[in-house]
Amino acid sequence: MKVFDCTVIGGGPSGLSASLTLGRARRKIALFDDGTNRNRVTQESHGFLTRDGINPQQFKELGLKELKNYPSVSYFNTTITEIIKVKDQDRFIVKTPNGQEYITEKILLATGIQEIFSIPTIRNYYGKSLFSCPYCDGWEQRDKPLVVIAEKEEHVLHLTKLVYNWSQDIVVLTNGIQLSKEGIAELQKRNIQIKSEAIKALIGYDGLLQKIEFVTGEILHRSCGFVAPSFYRPNHFAEKLGCEVKENGKVITDGVGRTTQKNIYIAGETEKSRPTSLLISAAKGNKAAVAVNTDLTMERF
Ligand SMILES: Cc1cc2nc3c(=O)[nH]c(=O)nc-3n(C[C@H](O)[C@H](O)[C@H](O)COP(=O)(O)OP(=O)(O)OC[C@H]3O[C@@H](n4cnc5c(N)ncnc54)[C@H](O)[C@@H]3O)c2cc1C
């Protein structure tokens, strides 16, 4: 069976960028992607130099098209369900849901993160009316009447202050959480309205928010804004492979993608379990790929 030099799991900007770098370094690469990239819910991505406003699917297709120039890169549109270390060998077996197995010397985890919303229906509006990153989507919401939905005081204050840069017409919704006197004073000095009633429903159609209904029966008409989700790594590959992981979910690395386990590398948002951006994730993929290639070079020279 063919042995790949490296298997890249995840074809977001980090995995695509890593695969490009490794393909150009003539490495035999298997890239797996199952289409669950975090930004799949939105229509436009912003801030990636030369690609401002590009559709996320188009971004991925452009990345995959570039990889076709490098014959040592194989792309598989499927999920990796399991990674098994072969005993006493520098080899791993990666498995797909249909029972296919692939052998690889190194693994690069680039599987991203996902959101958790305390109000599940937020997901219906996420990426169309409600966003989490003002740098990504603030420009399009500039000067509009906005909501900021967040439930921890630190998140409320951080996100609201940031969003204020793009629009000063903000209603903060804490969904039943009371802010401290100091927190309230900070927002009120900028005439920001705070509604701490629990939210009953978000109402709209086809991802377009129209209004928010509170348990009190009150209705707030707002059609866009920002939310502060929690984030998590959607798999335990790093833990199962024995990589050291901090309590906060951050996988310990040497700063360029090498984990504490030989032959296991990590790149993109999944490393710190925190959101960043397309550009930063792509840069991290490039860095980790250089680490993979450096190690392969030194081991084999
Ligand atoms: C609504 C929204 C809007 C955004 N807008 C912007 C923006 O305008 N500009 C910007 O810079 N950033 C934006 N972002 C953030 C951006 O999407 C992320 O920073 C970026 O996608 C992170 O890249 P990544 O490679 O780490 O992870 P991802 O892009 O999430 O890619 C991870 C990939 O791994 C794959 N995968 C996961 N598990 C497996 C598995 N077991 N087997 C196979 N494949 C697997 C998934 O299919 C996915 O494609 C936005 C995010 C959201 C949610």
The ligand as a Gaussian input file, in Angstrom:
#p B3LYP/6-31G(d) Opt

LIG

0 1
 C      -19.912000      33.163000       9.833000
 C      -18.417000      33.242000       9.697000
 C      -17.855000      34.214000       8.917000
 C      -16.469000      34.307000       8.802000
 N      -15.945000      35.291000       8.017000
 C      -14.628000      35.404000       7.895000
 C      -14.077000      36.439000       7.098000
 O      -14.807000      37.213000       6.467000
 N      -12.720000      36.543000       7.039000
 C      -11.886000      35.702000       7.727000
 O      -10.667000      35.843000       7.629000
 N      -12.401000      34.694000       8.491000
 C      -13.740000      34.528000       8.581000
 N      -14.252000      33.536000       9.366000
 C      -13.330000      32.687000      10.137000
 C      -12.735000      31.592000       9.240000
 O      -13.791000      30.813000       8.718000
 C      -11.781000      30.738000      10.056000
 O      -10.813000      31.585000      10.675000
 C      -11.068000      29.720000       9.189000
 O      -11.996000      28.988000       8.431000
 C      -10.242000      28.777000      10.057000
 O       -9.506000      27.941000       9.208000
 P       -9.109000      26.452000       9.639000
 O       -8.386000      25.875000       8.477000
 O       -8.441000      26.443000      10.955000
 O      -10.507000      25.701000       9.872000
 P      -11.745000      25.481000       8.900000
 O      -11.795000      26.486000       7.821000
 O      -12.928000      25.350000       9.776000
 O      -11.399000      24.118000       8.187000
 C      -11.342000      22.897000       8.876000
 C      -11.631000      21.809000       7.851000
 O      -11.432000      20.524000       8.450000
 C      -12.365000      19.643000       7.894000
 N      -12.535000      18.540000       8.837000
 C      -12.833000      18.619000      10.157000
 N      -12.841000      17.393000      10.701000
 C      -12.531000      16.539000       9.709000
 C      -12.379000      15.134000       9.644000
 N      -12.500000      14.360000      10.732000
 N      -12.094000      14.557000       8.453000
 C      -11.956000      15.322000       7.339000
 N      -12.072000      16.666000       7.340000
 C      -12.359000      17.249000       8.516000
 C      -13.622000      20.445000       7.671000
 O      -14.374000      19.924000       6.612000
 C      -13.067000      21.845000       7.344000
 O      -13.080000      22.106000       5.956000
 C      -15.622000      33.396000       9.485000
 C      -16.192000      32.382000      10.255000
 C      -17.565000      32.296000      10.360000
 C      -18.179000      31.221000      11.188000

